[in-house]
């Protein structure tokens, strides 16, 4: 089901997905790179599903809704600059930052 939102051409996304991204921003800020990538719970069809931050970013990839200023500040605090203050811009920038995060070797 998550793929259906990723292929969405943009526009307004459901509130529960936008709320999930806000949770993902908070989890990203608290994440220590020597730990595994955090997961958060996202609802699909009344069923909770654990998703990585990267997967949540994929859900909001084309969301043109405006991200609240508090979350914009959270991302900027972590050194993530946004092109615009949309969920899509934040999702793309955060995914790139996650990919660039050095990981501990097991």
KOLKEKE-551636 format. One record per residue (C-alpha): residue in three letters; z, x, y. Coordinates in nm, 3 decimals. Each point is the difference from the previous one (the first is absolute). Example, Ala and Ser with C-alpha at 12.3 -4.5 7.8 and 13.67 -1.06 7.14 Angstrom:
2
@residu->ALA&up->0.780&east->1.230&north->-0.450
@residu->SER&up->-0.066&east->0.137&north->0.344
This chain:
106
@residu->UNK&up->0.000&east->0.000&north->0.000
@residu->UNK&up->0.069&east->0.285&north->0.239
@residu->UNK&up->-0.366&east->0.100&north->-0.003
@residu->UNK&up->-0.106&east->-0.332&north->0.150
@residu->UNK&up->0.184&east->0.085&north->0.320
@residu->UNK&up->-0.143&east->0.351&north->0.014
@residu->UNK&up->-0.353&east->-0.140&north->-0.001
@residu->UNK&up->0.090&east->-0.241&north->0.277
@residu->UNK&up->-0.225&east->0.057&north->0.302
@residu->UNK&up->0.289&east->0.004&north->0.240
@residu->UNK&up->0.181&east->-0.244&north->0.217
@residu->UNK&up->0.332&east->-0.174&north->-0.046
@residu->UNK&up->0.190&east->0.076&north->-0.320
@residu->UNK&up->0.282&east->-0.200&north->-0.162
@residu->UNK&up->0.347&east->0.060&north->0.141
@residu->UNK&up->0.148&east->0.113&north->-0.331
@residu->UNK&up->-0.252&east->0.286&north->-0.017
@residu->UNK&up->0.067&east->0.102&north->0.359
@residu->UNK&up->0.374&east->-0.013&north->-0.077
@residu->UNK&up->-0.059&east->0.221&north->-0.303
@residu->UNK&up->-0.173&east->0.258&north->0.219
@residu->UNK&up->0.294&east->-0.001&north->0.240
@residu->UNK&up->0.226&east->0.069&north->-0.299
@residu->UNK&up->-0.238&east->0.280&north->-0.101
@residu->UNK&up->0.030&east->0.159&north->0.345
@residu->UNK&up->0.380&east->0.001&north->-0.033
@residu->UNK&up->-0.023&east->0.147&north->-0.351
@residu->UNK&up->-0.242&east->0.267&north->0.125
@residu->UNK&up->0.237&east->0.101&north->0.275
@residu->UNK&up->0.290&east->0.036&north->-0.246
@residu->UNK&up->-0.209&east->0.181&north->-0.262
@residu->UNK&up->0.082&east->0.359&north->-0.081
@residu->UNK&up->-0.308&east->0.185&north->-0.127
@residu->UNK&up->0.190&east->0.148&north->-0.293
@residu->UNK&up->0.037&east->-0.354&north->-0.139
@residu->UNK&up->-0.273&east->-0.211&north->-0.166
@residu->UNK&up->-0.202&east->-0.226&north->0.228
@residu->UNK&up->0.213&east->-0.306&north->0.072
@residu->UNK&up->-0.090&east->-0.348&north->-0.119
@residu->UNK&up->0.075&east->-0.335&north->0.155
@residu->UNK&up->-0.011&east->-0.353&north->-0.133
@residu->UNK&up->-0.301&east->-0.212&north->0.101
@residu->UNK&up->-0.049&east->-0.365&north->-0.093
@residu->UNK&up->-0.323&east->-0.121&north->-0.160
@residu->UNK&up->-0.016&east->-0.361&north->-0.113
@residu->UNK&up->0.380&east->-0.034&north->0.011
@residu->UNK&up->0.038&east->0.307&north->-0.223
@residu->UNK&up->0.156&east->0.320&north->0.133
@residu->UNK&up->-0.190&east->0.319&north->-0.075
@residu->UNK&up->0.103&east->0.359&north->0.070
@residu->UNK&up->-0.260&east->0.194&north->0.199
@residu->UNK&up->-0.011&east->0.354&north->0.134
@residu->UNK&up->-0.030&east->0.053&north->0.372
@residu->UNK&up->-0.360&east->0.111&north->-0.055
@residu->UNK&up->-0.078&east->-0.329&north->-0.175
@residu->UNK&up->0.160&east->-0.201&north->0.280
@residu->UNK&up->-0.214&east->0.192&north->0.251
@residu->UNK&up->-0.306&east->-0.108&north->-0.199
@residu->UNK&up->0.101&east->-0.364&north->0.034
@residu->UNK&up->0.000&east->0.015&north->0.380
@residu->UNK&up->-0.304&east->0.229&north->0.031
@residu->UNK&up->-0.202&east->-0.254&north->0.201
@residu->UNK&up->0.278&east->-0.202&north->0.167
@residu->UNK&up->-0.074&east->-0.035&north->0.370
@residu->UNK&up->0.338&east->-0.155&north->0.084
@residu->UNK&up->0.206&east->0.200&north->0.249
@residu->UNK&up->0.282&east->0.206&north->-0.149
@residu->UNK&up->0.337&east->-0.056&north->0.173
@residu->UNK&up->0.092&east->0.275&north->0.245
@residu->UNK&up->0.311&east->0.098&north->-0.198
@residu->UNK&up->-0.212&east->0.099&north->-0.299
@residu->UNK&up->-0.249&east->0.181&north->0.224
@residu->UNK&up->0.295&east->0.201&north->0.133
@residu->UNK&up->0.125&east->0.067&north->-0.356
@residu->UNK&up->-0.337&east->0.146&north->-0.096
@residu->UNK&up->-0.026&east->0.204&north->0.320
@residu->UNK&up->0.349&east->0.136&north->-0.069
@residu->UNK&up->-0.138&east->0.137&north->-0.329
@residu->UNK&up->-0.298&east->0.157&north->0.179
@residu->UNK&up->-0.256&east->-0.268&north->-0.087
@residu->UNK&up->-0.227&east->-0.083&north->0.291
@residu->UNK&up->-0.188&east->-0.331&north->-0.008
@residu->UNK&up->-0.348&east->-0.065&north->0.139
@residu->UNK&up->0.101&east->-0.360&north->0.075
@residu->UNK&up->0.320&east->-0.194&north->-0.059
@residu->UNK&up->-0.140&east->-0.209&north->-0.286
@residu->UNK&up->0.130&east->-0.016&north->-0.353
@residu->UNK&up->-0.336&east->0.141&north->-0.115
@residu->UNK&up->0.029&east->0.310&north->0.220
@residu->UNK&up->0.361&east->0.050&north->-0.110
@residu->UNK&up->-0.088&east->-0.045&north->-0.368
@residu->UNK&up->-0.281&east->0.254&north->0.020
@residu->UNK&up->0.208&east->0.253&north->0.191
@residu->UNK&up->0.304&east->-0.040&north->-0.224
@residu->UNK&up->-0.210&east->0.032&north->-0.317
@residu->UNK&up->-0.151&east->0.321&north->0.134
@residu->UNK&up->0.348&east->0.133&north->0.082
@residu->UNK&up->0.123&east->-0.088&north->-0.349
@residu->UNK&up->-0.294&east->0.187&north->-0.154
@residu->UNK&up->0.080&east->0.302&north->0.219
@residu->UNK&up->0.371&east->0.000&north->-0.092
@residu->UNK&up->0.092&east->0.307&north->-0.204
@residu->UNK&up->0.151&east->-0.106&north->-0.332
@residu->UNK&up->0.262&east->0.171&north->-0.210
@residu->UNK&up->-0.141&east->0.152&north->-0.316
@residu->UNK&up->0.172&east->-0.109&north->-0.322
